[in-house]
Amino acid sequence: MTENSTKARDQAETAFSRTQTQFMARSRTISEIDAVAAERDAKTQRLRELRLEKEAAATAKAAAAEKQTKR
């Protein structure tokens, strides 16, 4: 009887350990994916700001050139 319960306990502990390892691996993977997404979002935001600044400068330059030609 003791041998059966020990065997069952060992199997249960092994199964639990496997499940826990899978959970930890999944959590680590999700963390890595979140980090990559955060980096991508930051880069996108930075590039968007640069594009908007460039467009604003081009618009201002065009307006100044138009003002010069009207004189």
C-alpha positions in Angstrom: 0.0 0.0 0.0 2.8 2.4 0.9 4.5 1.6 -2.3 1.4 2.5 -4.4 0.9 5.8 -2.6 4.6 6.7 -3.0 4.4 5.9 -6.7 1.2 7.9 -7.1 2.7 10.8 -5.2 5.9 10.7 -7.3 3.7 10.7 -10.5 1.6 13.6 -9.1 4.7 15.6 -8.2 6.2 15.0 -11.7 3.0 16.0 -13.4 2.8 19.2 -11.2 6.5 20.0 -11.9 5.9 19.6 -15.7 2.8 21.8 -15.5 4.6 24.4 -13.5 7.6 24.4 -15.9 5.2 24.9 -18.8 3.5 27.8 -17.0 6.8 29.5 -16.3 8.0 29.1 -19.9 4.7 30.6 -21.1 5.0 33.5 -18.7 8.6 34.2 -19.9 7.5 34.0 -23.5 4.6 36.4 -22.9 7.0 38.8 -21.1 9.4 38.7 -24.1 6.6 39.4 -26.5 5.3 42.3 -24.4 8.8 43.8 -24.3 9.2 43.5 -28.1 5.7 45.1 -28.6 6.6 48.0 -26.2 9.9 48.6 -28.1 8.0 48.6 -31.4 5.4 51.0 -30.0 8.1 53.4 -28.7 9.9 53.3 -32.1 6.6 53.9 -34.0 5.8 56.9 -31.7 9.3 58.4 -32.2 9.1 58.0 -36.0 5.6 59.5 -36.0 6.8 62.6 -34.1 9.7 63.0 -36.5 7.4 62.7 -39.5 5.0 65.3 -38.1 7.9 67.7 -37.4 9.2 67.2 -40.9 5.7 67.8 -42.4 5.2 70.9 -40.2 8.6 72.3 -41.4 7.8 71.6 -45.0 4.4 73.4 -44.6 6.0 76.4 -42.9 8.7 76.5 -45.7 6.0 76.4 -48.4 4.0 79.1 -46.7 7.1 81.3 -46.4 8.0 80.8 -50.0 4.4 81.7 -51.1 4.6 84.8 -48.9 7.8 85.8 -50.6 6.4 85.4 -54.1 3.3 87.6 -53.3 5.5 90.6 -52.5 
